């Protein structure tokens, strides 16, 4: 039984207790009709409670049988009062109270509380930021988990919604997916909801469906948890310049509306608290200290648990990776970010062409695994539409030549684990490669 349902059952018992007191007073004051009406109400209340428990625990559940006994006691008391008129009020009260105590104890001791946890990823490629939490919850025999990928829109340059996307079919086979149209948030009211998109209506590139904005989800649960889908470079919370650069991550709607925020480290936690206290006042510092948890990023847990021998490597990738002597070429992960594209525009496109030409010359020994940020197309179309045709042409030519790998799949960990080194823009992938001990080189757009 869910926590909220058990609480409701306990509230039913409280109502019955008050009704018993009312029955006793009515009988003491010779108000027989009033006592009979209260007994009828107790009967109806017990039947309703029995239906709830039977639905959740089964018709043979011990509490259901006790409620049936209670209803029989009510019937006997009702008939005795109706036929005799004058009865011992204390005797009636004790009989009802004794039966109700058994029900109360059974609800407390026999009905176990189950937790319902809902996970709301929006892009399949960002599922790794929630997966380890889901795995732990899913292994808990007292927890029911639901992975519910949510739809999101691309935005037009004017901010209006464009195309609707739903990536529910792109998750690993071992992750059971529930369609967002089939889960009733209003009536189910999950105990905890996990989100990894914090932006609500504040993202210029994409927007999750407004129903799934954090400010709306908060009304459907007592615990909304935000876990960032990204990894930031570690900072010194005492360095004001470093803290200032990450302020916008700390004040998103998801951070503000969530009941708990899980960040990647204790230093990051301190930075969040510092920014949020500055934004909301010193009196709120304790609130942020309790709300922000530096428990680590699930992205790291997922990555470190991924073994290269378990990877599903497409056959066309294997063909590109193999050397004529049956050896394997070195793999360089090339990551192009949204931030660099917005900042450098045409210059970054020229850099991409230059990089591809350089690695083409080394294709006999090195494979370039190009993995652009999953929102790069949506970003160009929304914020730099004039760049789209040239960018599309660069990608199409690279894919057509088939000397390197183009990876736009949801599986980031495969690319990271396979690669021997990282080259590209500053991004959260850099931090993950650092953790894995891989060589890293940041591309310089001024070097063509």
C-alpha positions as CSV (number, residue, x, y, z in Angstrom):
1,X,0.0,0.0,0.0
2,X,1.2,3.5,-0.8
3,X,2.1,5.8,2.0
4,X,-0.8,8.2,1.2
5,X,-3.2,5.3,1.1
6,X,-2.1,4.0,4.5
7,X,-2.4,7.5,5.9
8,X,-6.0,7.6,4.5
9,X,-6.7,4.3,6.2
10,X,-5.5,5.7,9.5
11,X,-7.7,8.7,9.0
12,X,-10.7,6.4,8.5
13,X,-9.9,4.8,11.9
14,X,-9.7,8.3,13.4
15,X,-13.2,9.1,12.1
16,X,-14.6,5.8,13.5
17,X,-13.1,6.6,16.9
18,X,-14.8,9.9,17.0
19,X,-18.1,8.3,15.8
20,X,-17.8,5.8,18.7
21,X,-17.6,8.6,21.2
22,X,-20.6,10.2,19.5
23,X,-22.6,7.0,19.8
24,X,-21.7,6.7,23.5
25,X,-22.9,10.2,24.2
26,X,-26.1,9.7,22.2
27,X,-27.0,6.6,24.1
28,X,-26.2,8.3,27.4
29,X,-28.5,11.1,26.4
30,X,-31.3,8.7,25.3
31,X,-30.9,9.8,21.6
32,X,-31.4,6.4,20.1
33,X,-32.1,7.6,16.5
34,X,-28.9,9.6,16.5
35,X,-26.9,6.6,17.8
36,X,-28.4,4.4,15.0
37,X,-27.5,7.0,12.4
38,X,-23.9,7.1,13.6
39,X,-23.8,3.3,13.6
40,X,-24.9,3.3,9.9
41,X,-22.2,5.8,9.1
42,X,-19.6,3.6,10.8
43,X,-20.8,0.7,8.8
44,X,-20.5,2.6,5.5
45,X,-17.1,4.0,6.5
46,X,-15.8,0.4,7.4
47,X,-17.1,-0.9,4.1
48,X,-15.4,1.8,2.1
49,X,-12.1,1.2,4.0
50,X,-12.5,-2.5,3.4
51,X,-12.9,-1.9,-0.3
52,X,-9.7,0.2,-0.4
53,X,-7.6,-2.4,1.5
54,X,-9.1,-5.3,-0.5
55,X,-8.2,-3.6,-3.8
56,X,-4.6,-3.1,-2.7
57,X,-3.9,-6.1,-0.5
58,X,-6.4,-8.8,-1.6
59,X,-9.7,-10.0,-0.4
60,X,-8.3,-12.5,2.1
61,X,-6.0,-9.9,3.8
62,X,-6.2,-10.0,7.6
63,X,-7.4,-6.3,7.9
64,X,-10.3,-7.0,5.6
65,X,-11.4,-9.9,7.7
66,X,-11.2,-7.7,10.8
67,X,-13.3,-5.1,9.2
68,X,-15.9,-7.7,8.3
69,X,-15.9,-8.7,12.0
70,X,-16.3,-5.0,12.9
71,X,-19.3,-4.7,10.6
72,X,-20.9,-7.7,12.2
73,X,-20.4,-6.1,15.6
74,X,-22.0,-2.9,14.4
75,X,-25.0,-4.9,13.0
76,X,-25.5,-6.6,16.4
77,X,-25.3,-3.3,18.3
78,X,-27.7,-1.7,15.8
79,X,-30.3,-4.5,16.2
80,X,-29.9,-4.5,20.0
81,X,-30.5,-0.7,20.2
82,X,-33.3,-0.8,17.7
83,X,-35.2,-3.6,19.4
84,X,-34.5,-2.9,23.1
85,X,-34.4,0.8,23.0
86,X,-32.4,1.1,26.2
87,X,-28.8,-0.4,26.2
88,X,-25.6,0.0,28.2
89,X,-23.7,2.8,26.5
90,X,-20.4,1.8,28.0
91,X,-20.9,-1.8,26.8
92,X,-21.6,-0.7,23.2
93,X,-18.6,1.6,23.3
94,X,-16.3,-1.1,24.6
95,X,-17.4,-3.6,22.0
96,X,-16.9,-1.2,19.1
97,X,-13.6,0.1,20.5
98,X,-12.2,-3.4,21.0
99,X,-13.0,-4.3,17.4
100,X,-11.5,-1.0,16.1
101,X,-8.3,-1.4,18.1
102,X,-7.7,-4.7,16.3
103,X,-8.2,-3.0,12.9
104,X,-5.9,-0.1,13.9
105,X,-3.1,-2.5,15.0
106,X,-3.5,-4.5,11.8
107,X,-3.2,-1.4,9.6
108,X,-0.1,-0.4,11.5
109,X,1.6,-3.7,11.6
110,X,0.3,-5.8,8.8
111,X,0.1,-3.3,5.9
112,X,3.6,-2.5,4.6
113,X,4.1,0.8,2.9
114,X,5.3,0.8,-0.7
115,X,7.0,3.8,-2.3
116,X,6.1,4.8,-5.9
117,X,9.0,6.5,-7.6
118,X,8.6,8.1,-11.0
119,X,11.5,9.0,-13.3
120,X,10.9,11.7,-16.0
121,X,13.8,11.8,-18.5
122,X,13.2,13.9,-21.6
123,X,16.1,12.9,-23.8
124,X,17.2,9.3,-24.0
125,X,20.9,10.3,-24.3
126,X,20.6,11.9,-20.9
127,X,19.0,8.9,-19.1
128,X,22.4,8.1,-17.6
129,X,21.9,11.0,-15.2
130,X,19.1,9.1,-13.5
131,X,19.8,5.4,-14.2
132,X,21.8,4.5,-11.1
133,X,19.1,6.0,-8.9
134,X,16.4,4.1,-10.8
135,X,18.4,0.8,-10.5
136,X,18.7,1.2,-6.7
137,X,15.0,2.0,-6.4
138,X,14.0,-0.8,-8.8
139,X,15.9,-3.3,-6.7
140,X,14.0,-2.3,-3.5
141,X,11.2,-4.8,-3.0
142,X,9.1,-2.1,-1.3
143,X,9.4,0.3,-4.2
144,X,7.4,0.5,-7.5
145,X,9.3,2.4,-10.1
146,X,8.1,4.0,-13.4
147,X,10.3,5.3,-16.1
148,X,8.2,7.8,-18.0
149,X,10.0,9.5,-20.9
150,X,8.3,12.9,-21.4
151,X,7.8,14.7,-24.7
152,X,9.6,17.9,-25.6
153,X,9.4,20.6,-28.2
154,X,12.0,22.3,-30.4
155,X,11.5,26.1,-30.3
156,X,11.3,28.5,-33.2
157,X,13.5,31.6,-33.2
158,X,10.6,33.5,-31.7
159,X,10.3,31.1,-28.8
160,X,7.1,29.4,-30.0
161,X,6.9,25.6,-30.0
162,X,7.8,23.8,-33.2
163,X,8.2,20.0,-33.5
164,X,7.2,17.6,-30.7
165,X,9.6,14.8,-29.9
166,X,9.1,11.7,-27.9
167,X,12.0,9.3,-27.4
168,X,10.3,6.5,-25.4
169,X,11.5,3.9,-27.9
170,X,15.2,4.7,-27.5
171,X,15.9,3.4,-24.0
172,X,17.8,0.2,-23.2
173,X,15.8,-3.0,-23.4
174,X,16.3,-3.5,-19.6
175,X,14.5,-0.3,-18.8
176,X,10.7,-0.8,-18.8
177,X,9.1,2.4,-20.2
178,X,5.6,3.7,-19.3
179,X,3.9,5.9,-21.8
180,X,3.3,9.4,-20.3
181,X,-0.3,9.3,-21.6
182,X,-1.0,6.2,-19.5
183,X,0.1,7.4,-16.1
184,X,-2.4,9.3,-14.0
185,X,-0.4,11.8,-12.0
186,X,-3.4,13.4,-10.4
187,X,-4.8,10.2,-8.9
188,X,-1.6,8.2,-8.4
189,X,0.3,11.1,-6.8
190,X,3.8,9.4,-6.7
191,X,5.8,9.6,-3.5
192,X,8.8,10.9,-5.4
193,X,9.4,12.3,-8.9
194,X,12.9,12.6,-10.4
195,X,13.6,15.1,-13.1
196,X,16.8,16.0,-15.0
197,X,15.6,19.0,-17.1
198,X,15.4,22.1,-14.8
199,X,14.5,24.8,-17.3
200,X,10.7,24.7,-17.6
201,X,9.9,27.6,-20.0
202,X,13.4,29.2,-19.7
203,X,15.2,27.3,-22.4
204,X,15.5,29.0,-25.8
205,X,16.2,25.8,-27.7
206,X,13.8,23.2,-26.4
207,X,11.0,22.9,-23.9
208,X,9.5,19.9,-22.2
209,X,5.7,19.7,-22.5
210,X,4.4,22.4,-20.1
211,X,2.6,19.7,-18.0
212,X,6.1,18.5,-17.0
213,X,7.4,21.8,-15.9
214,X,8.8,21.5,-12.4
215,X,6.4,24.2,-11.1
216,X,3.5,22.0,-12.3
217,X,4.9,18.6,-11.2
218,X,5.3,19.9,-7.6
219,X,1.6,19.7,-7.1
220,X,1.5,15.9,-7.8
221,X,4.1,14.8,-5.3
222,X,5.5,15.5,-1.8
223,X,9.0,15.1,-3.0
224,X,10.3,16.5,-6.3
225,X,14.0,15.7,-6.9
226,X,16.2,17.4,-9.5
227,X,19.4,15.7,-10.7
228,X,21.3,17.7,-13.3
229,X,21.8,15.9,-16.6
230,X,25.3,17.5,-17.0
231,X,28.6,17.4,-15.2
232,X,30.4,20.7,-14.6
233,X,34.1,21.3,-14.1
234,X,34.8,21.2,-10.4
235,X,35.2,24.6,-8.8
236,X,36.5,26.2,-5.6
237,X,33.5,27.6,-3.8
238,X,35.7,30.3,-2.3
239,X,36.7,31.5,-5.8
240,X,34.1,34.2,-6.6
241,X,35.0,34.3,-10.3
242,X,34.4,30.6,-10.7
243,X,31.2,30.7,-8.7
244,X,29.9,33.6,-10.8
245,X,30.4,31.6,-14.0
246,X,28.0,28.9,-12.8
247,X,25.3,31.1,-11.3
248,X,22.8,30.4,-14.0
249,X,22.9,26.7,-13.3
250,X,22.0,27.3,-9.7
251,X,18.9,29.4,-10.2
252,X,16.9,27.5,-12.8
253,X,13.2,26.7,-12.0
254,X,14.0,23.0,-11.4
255,X,16.4,24.0,-8.5
256,X,13.9,26.5,-7.1
257,X,10.8,24.2,-7.2
258,X,12.5,20.9,-6.3
259,X,12.3,19.6,-2.7
260,X,15.8,18.1,-3.1
261,X,18.6,18.8,-5.5
262,X,21.4,16.3,-6.0
263,X,24.7,17.7,-7.3
264,X,28.0,16.1,-8.3
265,X,30.2,17.0,-5.3
266,X,30.4,18.7,-1.9
267,X,32.2,21.7,-3.4
268,X,29.5,22.0,-6.0
269,X,26.9,21.9,-3.2
270,X,28.7,24.7,-1.4
271,X,28.7,26.8,-4.6
272,X,25.0,26.3,-5.1
273,X,24.2,27.2,-1.5
274,X,26.4,30.3,-1.9
275,X,24.6,31.5,-5.0
276,X,21.1,30.7,-3.8
277,X,21.7,32.4,-0.4
278,X,22.9,35.5,-2.1
279,X,19.8,35.4,-4.3
280,X,17.3,34.8,-1.6
281,X,18.8,36.2,1.6
282,X,20.9,34.9,4.5
283,X,17.7,33.7,6.4
284,X,17.2,31.1,3.7
285,X,20.7,29.6,4.0
286,X,19.7,26.8,6.2
287,X,16.9,25.9,3.8
288,X,19.3,25.6,0.9
289,X,21.8,23.6,3.1
290,X,19.1,21.0,3.8
291,X,17.8,21.0,0.2
292,X,21.1,20.7,-1.8
293,X,22.9,17.4,-1.5
294,X,26.4,16.7,-2.8
295,X,25.8,13.0,-3.3
296,X,27.6,12.7,-6.6
297,X,26.4,12.4,-10.2
298,X,24.6,9.2,-11.4
299,X,26.3,9.9,-14.8
300,X,29.6,8.9,-13.2
301,X,28.2,5.8,-11.6
302,X,26.7,4.6,-14.9
303,X,29.9,5.3,-16.8
304,X,32.2,3.5,-14.3
305,X,29.8,0.5,-14.4
306,X,30.0,0.2,-18.2
307,X,32.5,-2.4,-19.4
308,X,33.9,-2.4,-23.0
309,X,33.2,-6.1,-23.4
310,X,29.5,-5.5,-22.8
311,X,29.1,-2.8,-25.4
312,X,26.8,-3.2,-28.4
313,X,29.1,-2.0,-31.2
314,X,27.4,-1.8,-34.6
315,X,28.9,-3.8,-37.4
316,X,29.6,-0.8,-39.6
317,X,31.6,0.7,-36.7
318,X,33.6,-2.5,-36.4
319,X,34.4,-2.4,-40.0
320,X,35.8,1.1,-39.7
321,X,37.8,0.3,-36.6
322,X,39.6,-2.8,-37.9
323,X,43.0,-2.6,-39.4
324,X,44.1,-4.7,-42.3
325,X,46.4,-6.7,-40.0
326,X,43.4,-7.5,-37.7
327,X,44.4,-4.9,-35.1
328,X,42.2,-2.0,-34.0
329,X,42.7,1.6,-34.8
330,X,42.9,4.2,-32.0
331,X,39.7,6.1,-31.4
332,X,39.4,9.8,-30.8
333,X,36.1,11.1,-29.5
334,X,35.3,14.4,-31.2
335,X,32.7,16.3,-29.3
336,X,31.1,19.5,-30.7
337,X,29.1,21.6,-28.2
338,X,26.2,23.9,-28.3
339,X,28.1,26.7,-26.5
340,X,30.9,26.8,-29.0
341,X,28.6,26.9,-31.9
342,X,26.6,29.8,-30.5
343,X,29.8,31.7,-29.6
344,X,31.8,31.2,-32.8
345,X,29.1,30.6,-35.5
346,X,30.7,30.3,-39.0
347,X,34.2,30.1,-37.4
348,X,33.3,26.8,-35.7
349,X,32.0,25.4,-38.9
350,X,35.3,26.1,-40.6
351,X,37.0,24.5,-37.6
352,X,34.9,21.4,-38.0
353,X,35.9,21.1,-41.7
354,X,39.5,21.5,-40.7
355,X,39.3,18.9,-38.1
356,X,37.7,16.4,-40.4
357,X,40.3,17.0,-43.0
358,X,43.1,16.4,-40.5
359,X,41.7,13.2,-39.2
360,X,40.9,12.0,-42.7
361,X,44.6,12.0,-43.4
362,X,45.2,9.8,-40.4
363,X,42.4,7.4,-41.1
364,X,44.6,4.4,-41.5
365,X,45.6,4.5,-37.8
366,X,43.0,6.7,-36.1
367,X,39.2,6.7,-36.2
368,X,37.3,9.9,-35.4
369,X,34.2,9.2,-33.4
370,X,32.2,12.4,-33.9
371,X,29.5,12.9,-31.3
372,X,27.8,16.3,-31.4
373,X,25.7,17.5,-28.5
374,X,22.3,16.0,-28.8
375,X,20.6,19.4,-29.0
376,X,22.9,20.9,-31.6
377,X,20.5,20.7,-34.5
378,X,17.6,22.1,-32.4
379,X,20.0,24.9,-31.3
380,X,21.0,25.9,-34.8
381,X,17.4,25.8,-36.1
382,X,16.2,27.9,-33.1
383,X,19.0,30.3,-32.5
384,X,21.3,30.3,-35.6
385,X,19.1,29.2,-38.5
386,X,21.5,30.7,-41.0
387,X,24.1,28.1,-40.2
388,X,21.9,25.1,-40.6
389,X,22.5,24.3,-44.3
390,X,26.3,24.5,-44.0
391,X,26.3,22.4,-40.9
392,X,24.0,19.8,-42.4
393,X,26.2,19.6,-45.4
394,X,29.3,19.0,-43.3
395,X,27.6,16.2,-41.4
396,X,26.2,14.6,-44.6
397,X,29.5,14.6,-46.3
398,X,31.3,13.1,-43.3
399,X,28.7,10.3,-43.0
400,X,28.7,9.6,-46.7
401,X,32.5,9.1,-46.8
402,X,32.3,6.5,-44.1
403,X,35.9,6.7,-42.9
404,X,34.9,7.8,-39.5
405,X,32.0,7.2,-37.0
406,X,29.1,9.6,-36.5
407,X,27.3,8.9,-33.3
408,X,24.0,10.5,-32.6
409,X,22.7,7.6,-30.6
410,X,21.4,7.9,-27.0
411,X,24.3,5.8,-25.7
412,X,27.0,8.3,-24.5
413,X,28.7,5.8,-22.3
414,X,29.6,3.6,-25.3
415,X,31.4,6.4,-27.0
416,X,33.3,7.3,-23.8
417,X,34.3,3.8,-23.0
418,X,35.4,2.9,-26.5
419,X,37.5,6.0,-27.0
420,X,41.2,6.3,-26.4
421,X,41.3,10.1,-26.2
422,X,39.1,13.2,-26.3
423,X,39.3,16.1,-28.7
424,X,36.7,18.9,-29.0
425,X,35.0,21.6,-27.1
426,X,34.7,22.2,-23.4
427,X,31.8,20.2,-22.1
428,X,30.6,17.8,-19.4
429,X,32.3,15.1,-21.5
430,X,35.6,16.6,-20.6
431,X,34.9,16.0,-16.9
432,X,33.9,12.4,-17.5
433,X,37.1,11.8,-19.5
434,X,39.1,13.2,-16.7
435,X,37.5,10.7,-14.3
436,X,38.3,7.9,-16.8
437,X,41.9,9.1,-17.1
438,X,41.7,9.7,-20.9
439,X,44.0,12.2,-22.7
440,X,42.1,15.4,-23.4
441,X,42.7,18.2,-25.9
442,X,40.4,21.2,-26.3
443,X,40.1,22.4,-29.8
444,X,41.1,26.0,-30.6
445,X,38.9,27.6,-33.3
446,X,41.7,30.0,-34.2
447,X,43.8,27.1,-35.4
448,X,42.4,26.0,-38.7
